[in-house]
Amino acid sequence: GIASAPLGTHPAVAELLLHRYDEAAHTYARPATPHLHLATA
């Protein structure tokens, strides 16, 4: 997982990666309205 990855030792990087995955999850979960999530990012 991200926590075990080398970059995961850096809080800022890990947080960014987690945000990217969360963003992707929202995009795939609601593909009809990706702009709504992007607008709040």
N, CA, C and O atoms as a GROMACS GRO file, in nm:
protein
  164
    1GLY      N    1   0.082  -0.121   0.000
    1GLY     CA    2   0.000   0.000   0.000
    1GLY      C    3   0.085   0.126   0.000
    1GLY      O    4   0.208   0.118  -0.004
    2ILE      N    5   0.021   0.240   0.004
    2ILE     CA    6   0.093   0.368   0.003
    2ILE      C    7   0.183   0.382   0.126
    2ILE      O    8   0.295   0.432   0.116
    3ALA      N    9   0.132   0.338   0.241
    3ALA     CA   10   0.207   0.353   0.366
    3ALA      C   11   0.340   0.279   0.362
    3ALA      O   12   0.436   0.319   0.428
    4SER      N   13   0.347   0.170   0.285
    4SER     CA   14   0.469   0.090   0.278
    4SER      C   15   0.563   0.137   0.168
    4SER      O   16   0.676   0.091   0.159
    5ALA      N   17   0.515   0.230   0.085
    5ALA     CA   18   0.597   0.282  -0.024
    5ALA      C   19   0.699   0.380   0.030
    5ALA      O   20   0.672   0.450   0.128
    6PRO      N   21   0.818   0.388  -0.032
    6PRO     CA   22   0.925   0.478   0.011
    6PRO      C   23   0.877   0.622   0.030
    6PRO      O   24   0.907   0.686   0.131
    7LEU      N   25   0.802   0.672  -0.068
    7LEU     CA   26   0.752   0.809  -0.061
    7LEU      C   27   0.648   0.825   0.050
    7LEU      O   28   0.619   0.936   0.094
    8GLY      N   29   0.593   0.712   0.093
    8GLY     CA   30   0.492   0.716   0.198
    8GLY      C   31   0.548   0.766   0.331
    8GLY      O   32   0.472   0.799   0.422
    9THR      N   33   0.682   0.770   0.340
    9THR     CA   34   0.744   0.815   0.464
    9THR      C   35   0.734   0.967   0.476
    9THR      O   36   0.754   1.023   0.584
   10HIS      N   37   0.702   1.031   0.365
   10HIS     CA   38   0.686   1.177   0.366
   10HIS      C   39   0.537   1.209   0.374
   10HIS      O   40   0.465   1.187   0.276
   11PRO      N   41   0.490   1.262   0.487
   11PRO     CA   42   0.348   1.293   0.509
   11PRO      C   43   0.285   1.370   0.393
   11PRO      O   44   0.175   1.336   0.348
   12ALA      N   45   0.353   1.471   0.345
   12ALA     CA   46   0.298   1.554   0.237
   12ALA      C   47   0.275   1.472   0.110
   12ALA      O   48   0.172   1.485   0.044
   13VAL      N   49   0.373   1.388   0.077
   13VAL     CA   50   0.363   1.305  -0.043
   13VAL      C   51   0.254   1.200  -0.026
   13VAL      O   52   0.173   1.177  -0.116
   14ALA      N   53   0.252   1.136   0.090
   14ALA     CA   54   0.152   1.034   0.117
   14ALA      C   55   0.012   1.094   0.111
   14ALA      O   56  -0.081   1.033   0.058
   15GLU      N   57  -0.001   1.215   0.165
   15GLU     CA   58  -0.131   1.282   0.166
   15GLU      C   59  -0.175   1.314   0.024
   15GLU      O   60  -0.293   1.303  -0.010
   16LEU      N   61  -0.078   1.355  -0.059
   16LEU     CA   62  -0.108   1.388  -0.198
   16LEU      C   63  -0.154   1.263  -0.272
   16LEU      O   64  -0.251   1.266  -0.348
   17LEU      N   65  -0.082   1.152  -0.250
   17LEU     CA   66  -0.117   1.027  -0.317
   17LEU      C   67  -0.256   0.980  -0.273
   17LEU      O   68  -0.336   0.935  -0.355
   18LEU      N   69  -0.282   0.992  -0.144
   18LEU     CA   70  -0.412   0.951  -0.093
   18LEU      C   71  -0.523   1.036  -0.155
   18LEU      O   72  -0.631   0.986  -0.187
   19HIS      N   73  -0.493   1.165  -0.173
   19HIS     CA   74  -0.592   1.254  -0.234
   19HIS      C   75  -0.617   1.214  -0.379
   19HIS      O   76  -0.730   1.217  -0.426
   20ARG      N   77  -0.509   1.176  -0.448
   20ARG     CA   78  -0.520   1.136  -0.588
   20ARG      C   79  -0.609   1.012  -0.600
   20ARG      O   80  -0.695   1.004  -0.688
   21TYR      N   81  -0.586   0.914  -0.510
   21TYR     CA   82  -0.666   0.792  -0.514
   21TYR      C   83  -0.811   0.820  -0.478
   21TYR      O   84  -0.903   0.763  -0.536
   22ASP      N   85  -0.830   0.910  -0.380
   22ASP     CA   86  -0.966   0.946  -0.338
   22ASP      C   87  -1.037   1.017  -0.452
   22ASP      O   88  -1.156   0.995  -0.476
   23GLU      N   89  -0.963   1.103  -0.520
   23GLU     CA   90  -1.020   1.178  -0.633
   23GLU      C   91  -1.060   1.081  -0.744
   23GLU      O   92  -1.167   1.095  -0.804
   24ALA      N   93  -0.974   0.983  -0.771
   24ALA     CA   94  -1.002   0.884  -0.875
   24ALA      C   95  -1.124   0.800  -0.836
   24ALA      O   96  -1.208   0.768  -0.920
   25ALA      N   97  -1.132   0.767  -0.708
   25ALA     CA   98  -1.244   0.687  -0.659
   25ALA      C   99  -1.376   0.761  -0.681
   25ALA      O  100  -1.476   0.702  -0.722
   26HIS      N  101  -1.375   0.891  -0.652
   26HIS     CA  102  -1.496   0.971  -0.671
   26HIS      C  103  -1.530   0.982  -0.819
   26HIS      O  104  -1.647   0.978  -0.857
   27THR      N  105  -1.428   0.996  -0.901
   27THR     CA  106  -1.449   1.010  -1.045
   27THR      C  107  -1.513   0.883  -1.102
   27THR      O  108  -1.606   0.890  -1.183
   28TYR      N  109  -1.460   0.766  -1.059
   28TYR     CA  110  -1.514   0.640  -1.110
   28TYR      C  111  -1.650   0.610  -1.049
   28TYR      O  112  -1.735   0.546  -1.112
   29ALA      N  113  -1.671   0.657  -0.927
   29ALA     CA  114  -1.798   0.632  -0.860
   29ALA      C  115  -1.909   0.716  -0.921
   29ALA      O  116  -2.024   0.673  -0.931
   30ARG      N  117  -1.872   0.838  -0.963
   30ARG     CA  118  -1.972   0.928  -1.022
   30ARG      C  119  -1.918   0.989  -1.152
   30ARG      O  120  -1.892   1.109  -1.158
   31PRO      N  121  -1.901   0.906  -1.256
   31PRO     CA  122  -1.845   0.949  -1.384
   31PRO      C  123  -1.932   1.053  -1.456
   31PRO      O  124  -1.884   1.126  -1.542
   32ALA      N  125  -2.059   1.058  -1.419
   32ALA     CA  126  -2.150   1.150  -1.485
   32ALA      C  127  -2.129   1.294  -1.438
   32ALA      O  128  -2.167   1.389  -1.508
   33THR      N  129  -2.068   1.310  -1.320
   33THR     CA  130  -2.049   1.445  -1.267
   33THR      C  131  -1.908   1.466  -1.211
   33THR      O  132  -1.894   1.505  -1.095
   34PRO      N  133  -1.805   1.441  -1.291
   34PRO     CA  134  -1.667   1.457  -1.243
   34PRO      C  135  -1.633   1.603  -1.215
   34PRO      O  136  -1.547   1.633  -1.132
   35HIS      N  137  -1.700   1.693  -1.286
   35HIS     CA  138  -1.671   1.835  -1.271
   35HIS      C  139  -1.709   1.886  -1.131
   35HIS      O  140  -1.648   1.981  -1.081
   36LEU      N  141  -1.808   1.822  -1.069
   36LEU     CA  142  -1.848   1.863  -0.935
   36LEU      C  143  -1.736   1.838  -0.835
   36LEU      O  144  -1.710   1.920  -0.747
   37HIS      N  145  -1.670   1.722  -0.849
   37HIS     CA  146  -1.562   1.687  -0.757
   37HIS      C  147  -1.440   1.774  -0.784
   37HIS      O  148  -1.372   1.819  -0.692
   38LEU      N  149  -1.412   1.797  -0.913
   38LEU     CA  150  -1.297   1.879  -0.951
   38LEU      C  151  -1.314   2.022  -0.901
   38LEU      O  152  -1.216   2.088  -0.864
   39ALA      N  153  -1.438   2.069  -0.901
   39ALA     CA  154  -1.464   2.206  -0.859
   39ALA      C  155  -1.438   2.225  -0.710
   39ALA      O  156  -1.406   2.335  -0.665
   40THR      N  157  -1.451   2.117  -0.634
   40THR     CA  158  -1.431   2.126  -0.490
   40THR      C  159  -1.290   2.084  -0.450
   40THR      O  160  -1.255   2.091  -0.332
   41ALA      N  161  -1.211   2.040  -0.545
   41ALA     CA  162  -1.075   1.993  -0.517
   41ALA      C  163  -0.984   2.110  -0.479
   41ALA      O  164  -0.866   2.091  -0.452
   0.00000   0.00000   0.00000
